[in-house]
């Protein structure tokens, strides 16, 4: 089925929040700190306040005291920087004006006196004894007071790791680094808030409207019912729109001024608002003589930025899968989320797993070289079989994973001859969905036989609106064109936990199924009561009709006969809830495993260090692709995103904590010129927990791109790189250090 929004998108008719306008609306523009960490000595707002068209200028001093703070896990982020800035680009003041140009022109008229203070911007600096604390006296993830920059620490252990270390034929002990990257969505951050009875309404490209509702209500001291969130279609999310950014401030200002308030940023400003966590991973992996894993000892340090956002949960959830997809009889994993004076980090496609899989798969490649076992073969020896438990206490392996890995390798010609300086690599990725989450749906069957489905999920480009309409059409036997899907409005749609973790098709899809099945149940009962059928078990639904004793009767006619000429409608409700388990460290079992097998073929220029990816392949365990075209597009987009952090993407800070490459001109992402041949394969065994056996997809391919390409680089020119991205400079330096540069190529 073609995407429901395709025509509007390709013609530019789809209205995003940043395009929206309301009568009487004030436009907000932010003044951002030019320093990472600085004491705010004083702020002079007078120059901006005097400008014609300016309605208000506020700093933290003009806000309620103590300044309201927000966050989905820890409420540690102030509406505006209070007393001290904590990262370069943090909002310090805001101008509200009658139009956007006036607001922007007034911002430079605000004068701030700062006292620069020492900042910590790396994992090593943040952990040094005596390092400046980002949040002295603040609360950690566990509720304890911060006495260091470690905001959250999570440990997972099974087996006897100390004994296992004496039983290995080889132990690989390495440190790997993964850079800070920016999500780089094409739609700039924007939101509109306006006052409503006893509260505030917010229009925002937010992935998780019910989480935003909760966070804003808590920040402003409102009842949940006093906060309405309307999630607009999103022009690129990738996790950057998962949680509150500008919305709490806009909501406060709308209530304060009694007028609609719009805050929007430029693409450059987005770099000062959100990023993915960086990571330093030290990993010891022990192997027996046959290349089978004996133990894994993992230390994951995630650099999370100035405020917590959802970073501690990322560290915890990724740490839980710190041994990857492999059978590991003995393990110890310690995952830490560490504050720093850098841009706030949040969820990003893969939710911490690209960082960990970079290390895990690099270890497998190192073991392959040391033990002289083919990289494909060593992985095959360690993958669990279907039904085998590989993380104690969680869902067993839910796929035939060895076959998927073999297919990915075959798709790049594994084992066949290749040219000089050309190499091939393979890698395995995995992530878990949100455990024990809840999704609700409401379905209405109207008097004319059409239907409306209401869900709390957000349309963020993944095509959820289309898939839900397909599911409803399939169950109700109504043409796809007669299904309307309402999404992401907390005042209309029932609760959904989040549009995240590749869960929507599985969990919300199941809720939609249940709601539509309830409609059919009501139709059966009506038909039996009217004598259209003898027994409810006899009901057969075809082409928006129910087959009766005297022929088919349309849904609309059945409703008319049963409800009368008042043209009523019937409503069905559905809910899906994942399995809760209080003993599980994440709160419940994984509904499914999102598993990906990635392979790559590259060519390396020894003279420049440039890595040209010739072919990039993913094989995904999807259960069933309800919309194959959308599924393939999600896989392809995820591969390309992985290509970015593998080869070029990195936020660069100087020693003082100043971000040096904020903006699309200085921060490189893949363009059309960088895209290789891409091939995807969807493994459809109908073995997932979602509708018709579907599993979640869309994030997986980003996870294992980096180690697959790094393995291919080694295969091509024999150098090992442990720090991303694989820039030409980094590869060139490694080649020359190893005596493998252009002069030594032969």
DAPEQUI-V861081 format. One line per field, one symbol per residue. ss: DSSP state (a for helix, b for strand, c for the rest). phi: phi as a letter, one per 20 degrees, with the letter a starting at -180 (. if undefined). Layout:
ss->???
phi->???
//
This chain:
ss->cccccaaaaaacccccaaaccccccbbbbbbbcccccbbbbbbbcaaaaccccbbbbbbaaaccccccbbccccccbbcccccbbcccccbbbbbbbccaaaaaaaacccbbbbbbccccccaaaaacccccccccccbcccccbccccbbbbbbbbbccaaaacccccbbbbbbbbbccbccccccccbbbbbbbccbbbbbbccccaaaaaaaaaaaacccaaabbbbbcccccccccccccccaaaaaaaaaaacccbbbbccaaaaccccbbcbbbbbbbbbbcccccbbbbbbbbbbbbbcccccaaaaaaaaaacccccbccccbbbbbbbbbcccccbbccccccaaaaaaaaaaaaaaaaaaacccaaaaaaccbcccccccccccccccccaaaaaaaaaacccccccccccbbbbbbbbbbbcccccbbbbbbbbcccccbbbbbccccccccaaaaaaaaaaaaacccaaabbbbbcbccccccbcccccccaaaaaaaaaaaaaaaaaaaaaaaaaaacccccaaaccbbccbbbbccbbbbaaaaaaaaaccccccbbbbbbbbccbcccccccbccccbbbbbbbbbbbbccccccbbbbbbbbbbbccccccaaaaaaaaaaaaaaaaaaaacccccbcccccbccccccccccccaaaccbbbbbbbcccccccaaaccccccaaaccaaaaaaaaaaaaacccccbccccaaaaaaaaaaccccaaacc
phi->.fgfdfffffemefeegfeebcfmfeddceedfecfcbeefacdefgffefgneeaccdffeegdffgcbrfdceddfgcgdmbecafoffdbcddcfbffffffegfeedcdddfcfcdccgfffefgmfgefcfnfdegenfffdbeeebccccbbmcfffffeddebcecbccccffcdflffeffabccbfcgmabdcdbfdfcffffgffffffdmdfgfecdddeegdeoclofdfcgceffffffffffemcfcddcdefffgfedbbefebdcdcdcdcefenefdbcccdddeednfcfldffffffffggdfdmeefcfcbbccdcdcfbecgfdbgbholnfgfffgfgfffffffgffeldggffffgfdffegnefddgncgfgdbefffffffffffdmgnefbffmdccbbbccbbdffflecccbccddefenebcddcefdedoenfgfffffffffffldggfeddddcmdfedeffcfaeamldfffffgfffgffffffffffffffffenfcecffefcdblmcdfdfdofcfgffffffeeneflfbdcdccbccffebfeffdnrfffadedcdccbcccdeffdnfddeebccccdedmbefcgffffffffffffffgfffdbeaeddefenefecepffddecfdgfeeefdcccdeddldeeeglnfdfboeggffdfgfffffffffecmddcdceeefgfffffffffemdfgfdfe
//
